[in-house]
Amino acid sequence: IYIVHIQYYIFCDDEIGNQVKNALIAKAKEGVQVRVLYDDVGSWNVKRQFFDEMKESGIEVYSFLRVVFPIFTSKVNYRNHRKIVVIDGKVGFMGGMNIADRYVKGLAWGNWRDLHFKITGKGAQGLQSAFLNDWYVVSKNLITSRDYYPVTPALGDNCIQIATSGPTGQWRTLLQAAIFCIANAKKYIYIQTPYFLPTEGINQALQTAALGGVDVRLMLPKRSDARSANMATHSFIDDMLKAGVKVYLYEPGFLHSKLTVIDDSIACIGSANMDFRSFEHNFEISAFVYDTTFAQKMKKVFQHDIHHCEQVIPSRWLKRSFKQRIPESFMRLFSPLL
């Protein structure tokens, strides 16, 4: 059977969004099963008519955890932040990009730097499982047919693990995985994240690694799309610099990539930011690739981006005026809510 499953936090009614919508409608008319899942908060400013047009063409469309009062949508907890596409159960896409013009064309003040991941073969079935679990939550339709998990040949000997996490259940899987990987690093830890509001566990793990001689590098956007989160991030940079972490600020635009590379052995790409909201409140998904060649490729991506960054000089950064430090420290108090 032919299937397209698509899930995004943000699905905009703009040029890119309409291109995707029209492509999905065309496929539905060809007899392909098309299912669309979007987050109600992430796509709160999209008129219902946009999704109704898909429904009228035979596409099954659901929103995740609909919010009744739109005025509260900007900071409602427990959002589905995953970005998943699965085609015929054989090819999948996941990472940091949503469906909106800015992810391709950039912003008025700079480019949009992101990272997305194509998975071919058995790894795509991990994405299929994650999608169908979320689909059951919203539609109450449990899909378990083996037709959705076709037999596919092994396309390589690299090992990939698809991991999900959310506010339900006993464990915070991606938070614990991040702490475990950081704590076991021997040579280097390279991290790209648009928001750095770490839990105490992540904060301590990164500082401990750096103090233990591991080359820890953290890349953040110099300018953010969320001023309050950016201010809080600045207070956490102090902690990192004091422990010997090298911090880089990406200058050409907004860095939205979520990438962690460790010791030429593990590379993690996903939807989760390095912050409280992603680890504690959101439904997220990440791919852990245990392969030296792939990890080295992702290391080169990070090193390429360093050429477009300003490295933070500790002696200068730590001498910021009280006028800057006070509001940053104040916003840090609210970091679990940002």
C-alpha positions in Angstrom: 0.0 0.0 0.0 1.0 3.6 -0.6 1.1 5.9 2.4 2.2 9.4 3.3 2.3 10.3 7.0 3.2 13.8 7.9 3.5 15.4 11.3 4.7 18.9 12.1 4.6 21.3 15.0 4.2 24.2 12.6 2.3 23.9 9.3 1.9 27.4 7.8 -0.5 28.7 5.2 2.2 30.3 3.1 4.0 29.5 -0.1 5.8 26.4 1.1 2.8 25.3 3.1 0.6 25.5 0.1 3.1 23.6 -2.1 3.1 20.8 0.4 -0.7 20.9 0.8 -1.3 20.7 -2.9 1.2 17.9 -3.3 -0.6 15.9 -0.5 -4.0 16.6 -2.2 -2.7 15.4 -5.5 -1.4 12.1 -3.9 -4.7 11.6 -2.1 -6.5 11.9 -5.4 -4.2 9.2 -6.8 -5.4 6.8 -4.1 -2.5 7.2 -1.7 -3.4 7.1 2.0 -2.5 10.5 3.4 -2.6 11.4 7.1 -1.6 14.8 8.5 -1.1 15.6 12.2 -0.2 19.2 13.3 0.1 20.8 16.7 -2.7 23.1 17.6 -0.5 25.6 19.3 2.3 25.5 16.8 -0.2 26.2 14.0 -2.5 28.4 15.9 -2.6 31.2 13.4 -3.5 29.0 10.5 -7.2 29.3 9.4 -9.2 26.1 9.6 -10.1 26.4 6.0 -6.5 25.5 5.1 -6.8 22.1 6.7 -10.5 21.6 5.7 -9.3 21.8 2.0 -7.2 18.7 2.7 -10.0 16.9 4.5 -12.4 17.6 1.5 -9.8 15.9 -0.7 -9.9 12.7 1.3 -6.9 13.4 3.6 -7.3 12.5 7.3 -6.2 15.5 9.3 -6.1 16.0 13.1 -4.7 18.6 15.4 -2.8 17.6 18.5 -4.3 18.7 21.9 -6.6 21.4 20.6 -6.7 24.6 22.7 -10.1 26.1 23.2 -8.9 29.7 24.1 -6.4 30.9 21.4 -5.3 33.8 23.6 -3.4 31.3 25.8 -1.8 29.4 22.9 1.7 31.0 23.0 2.9 29.2 26.2 0.6 26.3 26.7 2.5 23.2 28.0 2.5 19.7 26.6 2.9 20.4 22.9 3.8 17.9 20.2 7.1 19.3 18.8 7.9 16.3 16.6 8.6 16.7 12.9 8.0 13.4 11.1 7.4 12.3 7.5 7.1 8.7 6.5 6.6 7.6 2.9 5.4 4.0 2.2 7.0 2.9 5.4 10.4 2.9 3.7 11.6 6.5 3.6 11.4 9.0 6.5 12.4 12.5 7.3 12.9 14.1 10.7 14.9 16.9 12.4 14.4 20.6 13.2 12.5 21.9 10.2 8.8 22.7 10.1 6.6 23.6 7.1 6.9 27.4 6.7 8.6 29.8 4.3 11.2 31.0 6.9 12.7 27.5 7.1 13.7 27.8 3.4 13.9 31.5 2.7 15.2 32.8 6.0 14.1 35.8 8.0 14.3 39.6 7.3 17.4 39.9 9.4 19.3 36.7 8.3 19.2 33.2 7.1 17.7 30.2 8.8 20.2 27.5 9.6 18.7 24.1 10.3 19.4 20.4 10.1 17.1 17.7 8.8 17.6 14.0 8.3 16.5 11.5 5.6 16.3 7.9 6.7 15.9 5.1 4.2 15.3 1.5 5.1 14.4 -0.1 8.5 15.1 3.1 10.4 12.1 4.7 8.8 9.9 2.2 10.6 10.9 3.7 13.9 9.4 7.0 12.6 6.3 5.1 11.5 5.8 3.7 14.9 6.1 7.1 16.6 3.6 8.6 14.1 1.1 5.9 14.5 1.2 6.1 18.3 0.5 9.9 18.1 -2.2 9.1 15.5 -4.0 6.8 17.9 -4.0 9.5 20.6 -5.8 12.0 18.4 -7.9 9.7 16.2 -8.6 6.8 18.5 -7.8 4.6 15.5 -5.1 2.0 16.4 -3.2 1.0 13.2 -1.1 -2.1 13.6 -1.2 -3.8 10.2 2.1 -5.1 8.9 1.4 -3.4 5.6 2.7 -0.2 7.3 6.0 -1.9 8.2 7.1 -3.4 4.8 10.1 -5.7 4.7 13.1 -3.7 3.6 16.7 -4.8 3.0 19.5 -3.6 5.2 21.1 -0.7 3.3 24.2 -0.4 5.5 25.7 -1.6 8.7 25.2 1.6 10.7 23.0 1.4 13.8 20.2 3.9 14.3 17.9 4.2 17.2 14.7 6.3 17.1 13.8 7.6 20.6 10.7 9.6 21.7 9.9 11.3 24.9 7.1 13.3 26.4 5.5 14.4 29.7 3.6 11.1 30.1 5.2 8.1 31.8 7.8 7.7 34.4 11.0 8.5 32.5 12.2 11.6 30.5 14.0 9.5 27.9 15.8 12.2 25.8 16.9 14.1 28.9 18.4 10.9 30.4 20.0 9.9 27.1 21.6 13.3 26.8 23.0 13.2 30.3 24.3 9.6 29.7 26.0 10.5 26.4 27.6 13.6 27.9 28.8 11.8 31.0 30.4 9.1 29.0 32.2 11.3 26.5 36.0 10.9 26.4 37.3 13.3 23.8 34.7 15.9 22.6 31.1 17.0 22.8 29.8 19.3 20.1 26.3 20.7 20.5 24.1 23.0 18.3 20.9 24.2 19.8 18.7 27.3 19.2 17.8 27.6 22.9 20.0 26.7 25.8 18.1 26.5 29.0 19.5 23.3 30.5 18.1 21.3 33.4 20.4 21.0 36.4 21.4 17.5 35.2 22.5 18.8 31.8 24.2 21.8 33.3 26.3 19.7 35.7 27.1 17.0 33.1 28.5 19.6 30.7 30.5 21.4 33.3 31.9 18.1 34.7 32.9 16.9 31.2 34.7 20.2 30.5 36.4 20.2 33.8 37.5 16.7 33.2 39.3 17.7 30.0 36.7 16.9 27.4 36.5 19.4 24.5 33.0 20.7 25.0 31.7 23.2 22.4 28.3 24.8 22.4 26.9 26.7 19.4 24.0 29.1 19.8 22.4 31.8 17.7 23.8 35.2 18.3 20.3 36.6 17.7 17.2 34.7 18.7 13.5 34.7 17.7 12.6 34.7 21.4 14.1 37.6 23.3 13.2 36.3 26.8 14.7 32.8 26.1 17.8 34.5 24.7 18.3 36.6 27.8 17.9 33.5 30.1 20.4 31.6 27.9 23.0 34.3 28.5 23.0 33.6 32.2 23.7 29.9 31.6 26.6 30.8 29.3 28.4 32.1 32.4 28.3 28.7 33.9 29.7 27.1 30.8 32.6 29.5 30.3 33.7 29.2 33.9 34.0 25.4 33.5 36.0 25.7 30.2 33.2 25.1 27.7 33.9 26.9 24.3 30.8 28.9 23.3 30.2 30.1 19.7 27.5 32.5 18.5 26.2 31.9 15.0 26.1 35.3 13.2 24.5 35.1 9.7 21.0 34.4 11.0 19.0 32.1 13.3 20.6 28.8 14.2 17.7 26.3 14.7 19.7 23.1 14.3 19.5 20.5 17.1 22.7 18.4 16.8 24.9 16.6 19.2 28.1 14.8 18.2 30.3 12.9 20.6 33.7 11.2 20.1 33.3 10.3 16.4 30.9 7.6 17.7 27.4 9.0 18.3 25.4 11.7 16.4 22.0 12.8 17.6 19.6 14.8 15.4 16.1 15.5 16.4 13.3 18.0 17.3 14.4 18.6 20.9 16.1 21.8 22.0 18.5 21.8 24.9 15.9 23.3 27.3 13.4 22.5 30.0 10.4 22.7 27.6 11.7 20.1 25.2 13.0 17.7 27.9 10.1 18.0 30.4 7.0 19.2 28.6 7.0 18.6 24.9 6.5 15.4 22.9 9.8 15.1 21.0 11.7 12.7 18.8 15.4 12.1 18.2 17.6 9.8 16.1 20.8 8.4 17.6 23.2 7.1 15.0 26.0 4.9 16.2 28.4 5.1 13.3 31.8 6.6 13.0 31.5 7.8 9.4 28.2 9.5 10.0 29.4 11.1 13.2 32.5 12.5 11.4 30.2 14.0 8.7 28.1 15.7 11.4 31.3 16.9 13.1 32.3 18.5 9.8 28.9 20.3 9.6 29.6 21.7 13.1 33.1 22.7 12.2 31.9 24.4 9.0 29.4 26.4 10.9 32.1 27.6 13.4 33.5 29.7 10.5 30.3 31.7 10.6 30.4 32.2 14.4 31.9 34.6 16.9 33.6 32.8 19.7 32.7 34.1 23.1 35.8 35.4 25.0 35.3 34.6 28.7 37.3 37.6 30.0 35.0 39.9 28.1 31.7 38.0 28.6 32.1 37.7 32.3 32.6 41.5 32.6 29.1 42.3 31.3 27.5 45.2 33.2 25.0 44.7 36.0 22.5 46.4 33.7 22.8 43.4 31.4 23.2 40.7 34.0 20.2 41.6 36.2 17.5 41.0 33.6 19.3 37.9 32.3 19.4 36.4 35.8 15.7 37.4 36.3 14.7 35.6 33.1 16.7 32.6 34.2 14.2 32.1 37.1 11.5 31.6 34.5 13.6 29.3 32.2 11.4 26.2 33.0 8.5 28.1 31.5 10.1 29.7 28.5 
